[in-house]
Amino acid sequence: MLLDGAVFSLGRAAQAIKDKRIDEKGRALTTAVDIISSGLQASVNLEAGGEIAERLNSLYDYMCTRLLYANLHSDLAAIQEVSNLLGEIKAGWEEIANDPAVASRNK
């Protein structure tokens, strides 16, 4: 749900840039950054997750930096880049959830 919320906010931000609604762009990007940093990144367990967790944490940092840039420069490409990255993360989680080996371990 957090991933969907962030992607939704990015869509709102992109549309606000196209419509030249600067206040709405700022609010939508702030929401996306909050979801990524306070929701997704905050849930990464760096102690238990090892290198994968460290890389995911770094990726979330990168996304927030790109969105701050997008906000300052009304950069649609940066918004799309982060949206694509979030989509890839979501697809990865869905693949894990649908893996029969994972499902049998969780029973």
PyMOL commands that set and color helices and strands:
alter all, ss='L'
color gray80, all
select helices_A, chain A and resi 2-18+22-43+46-73+76-97+100-105
alter helices_A, ss='H'
color red, helices_A
deselect
rebuild
show_as cartoon
